[in-house]
């Protein structure tokens, strides 16, 4: 079952006076804007306009998916309290509108939340666009709307793509570090052995300000011999193995039963960059436990601001390592939530390889490295954690958290290995698929888990929030 957020607002220039409303339907898992509605409604009061915005938003959500759960968020305390049943509706103009809103979807599918006016900018701007259009004797034009773009603020060009070829790690790293002040996202492997992530800027949807981050795969460190394709990916971004196949696989399909309820949605945030990241060094749970670098702290602030704008997170859990706790703290400060430390989200222990580059491991422990690349059961030198063991741990953590947070949206601040494991298991993909994934520092992914055992990957490696 899908989950939508409806944000609505209305305004009147005179109260009563020329009035209009705006409504937005948002995917609760990804924060993506799905529908915008706005209309000039003539002379009315603020409250009537707000109710008209609510009705329009609920109708739009029903058109998208009549079985979806909906969280309505408005800055009108009156509407929220009346629709929640805590306040009586006395005004004759609002009673029929409230009744109409209540009939659009079954009561059990809709909940209401109040939010500060400053967080309702998108719907507010739509309402003002509608009133501006009415003043000109026109109706609101969706194609000309800049409401979402204005609500998000100005978008400035990202750093230019590195001039070297896709495989030129040195040139790519140099160009990316030059763009540090503009907070470019850095991609590193599971062990914080970083691949610098060349970025390009596309403008496929200027109105929605959807600047899409793309990346090119980086090779293993220059000091390492060129391995086969899968091994090269593992060298640049160590990935986890598959856990045991479940005895009974869940059914697959789009037709979920209507009584499954809202899914448990895990928003997976990879921590920001550490001092070891640009050095391409293994940094799991068995090493020095580095804190975030200056770059990493800025990345954490940017992702915190993005999550605050989306407003879908209800709980925050973090790996016990310093870099994840720091990243989680930045988000928690913006969202006004507490951070719960979850040991099951910790990174893989890379044993004697902690602090080394891939090339140094290749030079000192070639046989152990080859075995590790070929077999998910193999442990790093010195008795670290195998990817098979990591995957078993993550699967157990997932099952426990899905049960605990059913129907809730939870931010899990963790590492590359756990996040890739969550995604691979959700897709039901073979273990070798993990060698083809790239996950950037401070990136967001999302997986929704349903009561029947099915899962849906809704987002992967989103770094758009890291742009200036």
Wavefront OBJ file of the C-alpha trace (Angstrom):
o trace
v 0.000 0.000 0.000
v 1.356 3.387 -0.966
v 1.579 6.344 1.391
v 1.019 9.939 0.303
v 1.464 13.256 2.038
v -1.024 15.983 1.156
v 0.091 19.529 1.921
v -2.616 22.151 1.466
v -3.102 25.834 2.063
v -5.471 28.622 1.183
v -5.484 32.366 1.409
v -7.740 35.372 1.097
v -6.621 38.924 0.372
v -9.108 40.705 2.581
v -10.634 37.801 4.565
v -13.097 37.734 2.982
v -11.603 38.800 -0.305
v -10.112 37.384 -3.513
v -9.092 33.854 -2.485
v -7.279 30.818 -3.787
v -5.895 27.488 -2.641
v -2.922 25.246 -3.349
v -2.429 21.507 -2.785
v 0.502 19.141 -3.246
v 0.535 15.330 -3.191
v 3.938 13.930 -2.209
v 5.290 10.379 -2.197
v 5.947 9.748 1.498
v 8.948 7.493 0.847
v 10.877 9.640 -1.607
v 9.597 13.171 -1.088
v 8.776 13.397 -4.795
v 6.008 15.789 -5.812
v 3.361 13.760 -7.642
v 0.530 16.273 -8.180
v 0.040 20.016 -7.794
v -3.412 21.617 -7.672
v -4.346 25.293 -7.361
v -7.417 27.414 -8.144
v -8.718 30.951 -7.809
v -12.127 30.630 -6.077
v -13.388 34.207 -6.035
v -14.316 36.021 -2.824
v -14.025 33.801 0.261
v -12.458 33.629 3.725
v -9.062 32.158 4.598
v -10.680 29.159 6.278
v -12.918 28.360 3.329
v -9.924 28.577 0.996
v -7.955 26.236 3.270
v -10.776 23.695 3.256
v -11.021 23.947 -0.542
v -7.286 23.200 -0.703
v -7.758 20.165 1.527
v -10.585 18.816 -0.637
v -8.529 19.275 -3.823
v -5.502 17.529 -2.306
v -7.504 14.537 -1.071
v -9.186 14.162 -4.450
v -5.822 14.210 -6.193
v -4.495 11.539 -3.822
v -7.552 9.360 -4.475
v -7.065 9.701 -8.229
v -3.482 8.452 -7.865
v -4.349 5.482 -5.637
v -7.682 5.121 -3.812
v -6.154 2.507 -1.475
v -3.224 4.659 -0.357
v -2.856 5.954 3.163
v -2.692 9.752 3.352
v -1.085 12.080 5.853
v -2.516 15.579 5.559
v -0.212 18.363 6.745
v -1.468 21.935 7.020
v -0.513 25.078 8.901
v -4.183 25.701 9.707
v -4.722 24.584 13.288
v -8.450 25.042 12.786
v -8.733 22.641 9.857
v -6.422 20.032 11.404
v -8.242 20.011 14.737
v -11.712 20.004 13.164
v -10.929 17.214 10.710
v -9.292 15.216 13.503
v -12.558 15.448 15.443
v -11.157 17.393 18.369
v -12.876 20.699 17.568
v -16.493 21.264 16.539
v -17.310 22.791 13.170
v -19.688 25.701 13.729
v -19.290 27.931 10.674
v -22.003 27.226 8.052
v -19.604 27.751 5.133
v -17.147 25.169 6.442
v -19.507 22.382 7.495
v -20.272 21.160 3.951
v -16.607 21.426 2.945
v -15.496 19.404 5.962
v -18.139 16.780 5.219
v -17.024 16.629 1.598
v -13.378 16.157 2.650
v -14.365 13.376 5.045
v -16.164 11.443 2.270
v -13.299 11.400 -0.226
v -11.357 8.571 1.433
v -12.265 6.155 4.247
v -11.512 7.767 7.634
v -8.977 5.060 8.542
v -6.798 5.987 5.567
v -6.355 9.675 6.451
v -4.548 11.316 9.360
v -3.998 15.020 10.039
v -0.908 16.860 11.263
v -0.260 20.529 11.954
v 3.008 22.048 10.745
v 4.517 25.543 10.983
v 3.694 27.950 8.189
v 7.334 28.176 7.100
v 7.270 24.475 6.251
v 4.188 24.793 4.078
v 5.835 26.971 1.449
v 4.997 24.866 -1.587
v 1.225 24.878 -1.060
v 1.323 28.519 0.070
v 3.040 29.565 -3.153
v 0.513 27.632 -5.214
v -2.329 29.451 -3.442
v -0.681 32.803 -4.119
v -0.117 31.892 -7.762
v -3.838 31.127 -8.007
v -4.769 34.466 -6.415
v -2.358 36.311 -8.705
v -3.948 34.603 -11.711
v -7.414 35.585 -10.484
v -6.307 39.185 -10.186
v -5.363 39.061 -13.882
v -8.731 37.555 -14.775
v -7.154 34.155 -15.462
v -7.028 30.707 -13.885
v -3.887 29.087 -12.510
v -1.673 27.464 -15.157
v 0.168 24.346 -13.981
v 2.631 24.576 -16.844
v 3.747 28.056 -15.793
v 3.943 27.353 -12.067
v 7.195 28.035 -10.235
v 5.804 27.190 -6.802
v 8.007 24.184 -6.073
v 11.081 25.867 -7.492
v 10.457 28.992 -5.399
v 9.723 26.957 -2.276
v 13.009 25.118 -2.562
v 15.041 28.250 -3.178
v 17.484 29.086 -5.988
v 19.325 26.287 -7.740
v 22.874 27.129 -8.746
v 24.959 25.170 -11.247
v 26.923 22.259 -9.848
v 30.655 21.803 -10.281
v 31.678 20.959 -13.852
v 32.282 17.357 -14.724
v 35.982 16.367 -14.486
v 37.739 16.677 -17.803
v 39.450 13.292 -17.631
v 37.905 10.106 -19.038
v 35.541 8.083 -16.821
v 38.367 5.809 -15.743
v 40.741 8.656 -14.905
v 40.476 8.553 -11.118
v 43.305 11.044 -10.600
v 41.802 13.726 -12.812
v 38.348 13.077 -11.419
v 39.549 13.358 -7.841
v 41.436 16.571 -8.516
v 38.461 18.260 -10.158
v 36.078 17.089 -7.482
v 38.290 18.355 -4.665
v 38.507 21.743 -6.398
v 34.713 21.931 -6.106
v 34.803 21.256 -2.369
v 33.511 24.681 -1.442
v 30.417 23.968 -3.507
v 29.814 20.819 -1.492
v 30.042 18.241 -4.213
v 29.090 14.714 -3.095
v 31.922 12.189 -2.828
v 31.369 8.515 -3.494
v 33.355 5.976 -1.569
v 33.237 2.240 -1.148
v 31.980 0.296 1.824
v 35.269 0.778 3.650
v 35.429 4.536 3.032
v 38.017 3.880 0.319
v 36.577 6.665 -1.813
v 35.851 6.823 -5.484
v 35.597 10.487 -6.430
v 32.216 10.948 -8.056
v 32.144 13.076 -11.203
v 28.840 14.909 -11.404
v 26.866 16.434 -14.219
v 23.825 18.660 -13.988
v 20.714 17.941 -16.017
v 17.650 20.159 -16.257
v 14.967 17.663 -17.240
v 12.434 19.354 -14.988
v 13.325 22.946 -14.156
v 9.864 23.720 -12.826
v 10.204 21.033 -10.162
v 13.880 21.829 -9.628
v 14.697 18.157 -10.077
v 18.445 18.355 -10.606
v 19.550 14.802 -11.220
v 22.929 13.576 -10.030
v 24.653 11.071 -12.269
v 27.887 9.267 -11.633
v 30.568 7.360 -13.494
v 32.118 4.234 -12.008
v 35.595 4.671 -10.637
v 38.285 2.008 -10.947
v 40.299 0.346 -8.242
v 43.258 2.407 -6.939
v 46.007 2.959 -9.479
v 48.404 0.813 -7.469
v 46.226 -2.254 -7.885
v 46.374 -4.508 -10.972
v 43.294 -4.340 -13.166
v 41.049 -7.190 -11.993
v 38.024 -8.652 -13.799
v 34.933 -6.403 -13.905
v 33.212 -7.799 -10.821
v 36.426 -7.788 -8.844
v 37.156 -4.235 -9.904
v 33.827 -3.126 -8.547
v 34.420 -5.009 -5.333
v 37.830 -3.419 -5.015
v 36.434 0.060 -5.387
v 33.326 -0.616 -3.341
v 33.383 -3.781 -1.192
v 29.911 -5.261 -1.037
v 28.087 -7.771 1.040
v 27.015 -11.289 0.324
v 23.590 -12.839 0.180
v 22.109 -14.332 3.310
v 20.456 -17.712 3.197
v 17.445 -17.894 0.896
v 14.212 -17.781 2.911
v 12.257 -21.016 3.070
v 9.144 -19.414 1.601
v 9.580 -16.542 -0.832
v 6.915 -13.823 -0.630
v 4.541 -13.448 -3.517
v 5.461 -10.893 -6.131
v 3.126 -8.515 -7.903
v 1.536 -5.100 -7.993
v -1.818 -6.110 -6.544
v -1.271 -5.820 -2.803
v -4.184 -6.816 -0.590
v -6.149 -3.767 0.610
v -5.789 -4.688 4.292
v -1.985 -4.739 4.471
v -1.794 -1.302 6.039
v 0.928 1.287 5.557
v 4.404 -0.175 5.017
v 7.395 0.275 7.248
v 9.537 2.627 5.177
v 13.277 2.746 5.770
v 14.995 5.859 4.466
v 18.642 4.763 4.263
v 21.185 7.537 4.753
v 24.848 6.880 4.258
v 27.042 8.937 6.591
v 29.048 11.906 5.362
v 32.678 11.874 4.308
v 35.492 11.209 6.816
v 39.217 12.073 6.574
v 39.831 8.536 5.276
v 37.385 8.905 2.415
v 39.598 10.810 -0.085
v 42.512 8.520 0.844
v 40.598 5.436 -0.332
v 41.197 3.509 2.886
v 39.207 0.663 4.398
v 37.306 1.976 7.392
v 34.866 -0.502 8.830
v 33.888 -1.234 12.407
v 37.271 -2.620 13.456
v 39.441 0.438 12.841
v 39.984 3.884 14.319
v 36.326 4.991 14.111
v 36.986 8.343 12.400
v 34.677 11.314 12.774
v 33.285 13.355 9.906
v 35.591 15.703 8.046
v 34.655 19.322 7.357
v 33.225 18.138 4.053
v 31.287 15.400 5.799
v 29.809 17.821 8.303
v 28.632 20.112 5.523
v 27.128 17.131 3.708
v 25.301 16.157 6.906
v 23.829 19.653 7.211
v 22.664 19.591 3.599
v 20.952 16.220 3.876
v 19.404 17.355 7.172
v 17.903 20.392 5.454
v 16.557 18.221 2.630
v 14.922 15.773 5.030
v 13.407 18.652 6.981
v 11.828 19.939 3.754
v 10.388 16.523 2.976
v 9.133 16.103 6.518
v 8.386 12.370 6.240
v 10.779 10.958 8.856
v 9.226 9.944 12.185
v 12.142 8.148 13.891
v 15.945 8.175 13.549
v 18.204 5.169 14.157
v 21.978 5.195 13.710
v 24.920 2.832 13.674
v 27.045 3.215 16.824
v 30.101 4.487 14.916
v 31.093 8.141 15.248
v 30.511 9.135 11.615
v 26.943 7.825 11.580
v 26.063 9.281 14.974
v 27.364 12.704 13.890
v 25.381 12.568 10.659
v 22.256 11.454 12.527
v 22.672 14.234 15.098
v 22.661 16.873 12.359
v 19.395 15.507 10.978
v 17.841 15.109 14.423
v 18.576 18.744 15.266
v 16.629 19.870 12.186
v 13.714 17.478 12.670
v 13.393 17.811 16.445
v 13.739 14.040 16.929
v 15.876 11.819 19.145
v 18.524 9.427 17.817
v 18.424 5.766 18.823
v 21.681 3.844 18.417
v 21.119 0.517 16.646
v 24.084 -1.883 16.833
v 22.754 -3.986 13.965
v 23.438 -1.147 11.516
v 27.195 -1.135 12.131
v 29.649 -1.461 9.232
v 31.562 -4.645 8.384
v 34.781 -5.310 10.320
v 37.635 -5.396 7.781
v 40.138 -6.969 10.149
v 43.803 -6.334 9.367
v 42.819 -4.313 6.306
v 41.439 -1.431 8.352
v 43.226 1.781 7.431
v 44.845 0.309 4.304
v 44.172 1.147 0.676
v 43.081 -1.573 -1.722
v 46.525 -1.464 -3.321
v 48.217 -1.973 0.032
v 45.982 -4.941 0.790
v 46.729 -6.389 -2.651
v 50.445 -6.060 -1.969
v 50.438 -7.449 1.597
v 47.678 -10.049 1.504
v 47.093 -11.032 -2.143
v 45.723 -14.509 -1.496
v 43.344 -13.372 1.226
v 42.106 -10.530 -0.973
v 41.473 -12.817 -3.951
v 39.531 -15.216 -1.755
v 37.516 -12.360 -0.275
v 36.598 -11.043 -3.715
v 35.506 -14.477 -4.907
v 33.689 -15.876 -1.885
v 31.188 -14.047 0.358
v 32.024 -16.482 3.156
v 35.709 -15.437 3.149
v 36.878 -13.158 5.951
v 39.394 -10.327 5.643
v 42.877 -11.052 6.945
v 43.020 -11.235 10.702
v 39.500 -12.453 11.317
v 37.241 -9.632 10.187
v 33.593 -10.099 9.273
v 32.662 -11.856 6.043
v 30.022 -10.361 3.802
v 27.868 -13.434 4.410
v 27.964 -12.764 8.144
v 27.217 -9.081 7.578
v 24.220 -9.950 5.415
v 22.825 -12.349 8.008
v 23.143 -9.637 10.651
v 21.453 -7.017 8.467
v 18.594 -9.365 7.558
v 17.915 -10.037 11.246
v 18.054 -6.309 12.009
v 15.683 -5.581 9.130
v 13.109 -8.119 10.323
v 13.171 -6.783 13.872
v 12.867 -3.140 12.801
v 10.101 -3.848 10.272
v 8.051 -5.422 13.048
v 8.814 -2.604 15.481
v 8.116 0.266 13.080
v 5.229 -1.111 11.010
v 3.486 1.716 9.178
v 6.151 4.267 10.132
v 8.888 6.093 8.198
v 12.279 5.565 9.817
v 15.640 7.102 8.931
v 18.474 4.568 9.242
v 21.850 6.317 9.278
v 24.355 3.634 8.384
v 27.094 2.540 5.956
v 27.616 1.252 2.424
v 27.581 -2.455 3.253
v 24.316 -2.385 5.231
v 22.546 -0.119 2.728
v 23.489 -2.258 -0.262
v 22.365 -5.322 1.648
v 18.969 -3.797 2.379
v 18.541 -2.927 -1.295
v 19.719 -6.288 -2.661
v 17.459 -8.243 -0.338
v 14.490 -6.051 -1.222
v 15.075 -6.684 -4.920
v 15.638 -10.403 -4.451
v 18.742 -9.990 -6.598
v 21.722 -12.372 -6.642
v 24.738 -11.502 -4.538
v 26.829 -10.510 -7.571
v 24.445 -7.615 -8.237
v 26.020 -5.820 -5.296
v 29.256 -5.492 -7.238
v 27.434 -3.179 -9.649
v 26.135 -0.706 -7.070
v 27.708 2.630 -6.204
v 26.722 4.503 -3.089
v 27.860 8.062 -2.405
v 28.611 9.750 0.894
v 25.487 11.347 2.422
v 23.248 9.719 -0.205
v 19.638 8.692 0.378
v 17.934 5.439 -0.551
v 14.531 4.108 0.507
v 12.850 0.724 0.844
v 9.240 0.062 1.885
v 8.318 -3.212 3.617
v 4.752 -4.575 3.541
v 2.912 -6.893 5.897
v 2.862 -9.749 3.366
v 6.673 -9.853 3.169
v 7.036 -7.935 -0.075
v 9.363 -4.957 -0.357
v 9.696 -2.054 -2.790
v 12.871 -0.090 -3.520
v 11.714 3.504 -3.939
v 14.990 5.413 -4.102
v 18.694 4.680 -4.517
v 21.805 6.842 -4.150
v 20.030 10.207 -4.324
v 22.565 13.036 -3.887
v 20.576 15.950 -5.344
v 20.424 17.580 -1.908
v 24.206 18.054 -1.914
v 24.149 20.629 -4.678
v 24.619 24.288 -3.694
l 1 2 3 4 5 6 7 8 9 10 11 12 13 14 15 16 17 18 19 20 21 22 23 24 25 26 27 28 29 30 31 32 33 34 35 36 37 38 39 40 41 42 43 44 45 46 47 48 49 50 51 52 53 54 55 56 57 58 59 60 61 62 63 64 65 66 67 68 69 70 71 72 73 74 75 76 77 78 79 80 81 82 83 84 85 86 87 88 89 90 91 92 93 94 95 96 97 98 99 100 101 102 103 104 105 106 107 108 109 110 111 112 113 114 115 116 117 118 119 120 121 122 123 124 125 126 127 128 129 130 131 132 133 134 135 136 137 138 139 140 141 142 143 144 145 146 147 148 149 150 151 152 153 154 155 156 157 158 159 160 161 162 163 164 165 166 167 168 169 170 171 172 173 174 175 176 177 178 179 180 181 182 183 184 185 186 187 188 189 190 191 192 193 194 195 196 197 198 199 200 201 202 203 204 205 206 207 208 209 210 211 212 213 214 215 216 217 218 219 220 221 222 223 224 225 226 227 228 229 230 231 232 233 234 235 236 237 238 239 240 241 242 243 244 245 246 247 248 249 250 251 252 253 254 255 256 257 258 259 260 261 262 263 264 265 266 267 268 269 270 271 272 273 274 275 276 277 278 279 280 281 282 283 284 285 286 287 288 289 290 291 292 293 294 295 296 297 298 299 300 301 302 303 304 305 306 307 308 309 310 311 312 313 314 315 316 317 318 319 320 321 322 323 324 325 326 327 328 329 330 331 332 333 334 335 336 337 338 339 340 341 342 343 344 345 346 347 348 349 350 351 352 353 354 355 356 357 358 359 360 361 362 363 364 365 366 367 368 369 370 371 372 373 374 375 376 377 378 379 380 381 382 383 384 385 386 387 388 389 390 391 392 393 394 395 396 397 398 399 400 401 402 403 404 405 406 407 408 409 410 411 412 413 414 415 416 417 418 419 420 421 422 423 424 425 426 427 428 429 430 431 432 433 434 435 436 437 438 439 440 441 442 443 444 445 446 447 448 449 450 451 452 453 454 455 456 457 458 459 460 461 462 463 464 465 466 467 468
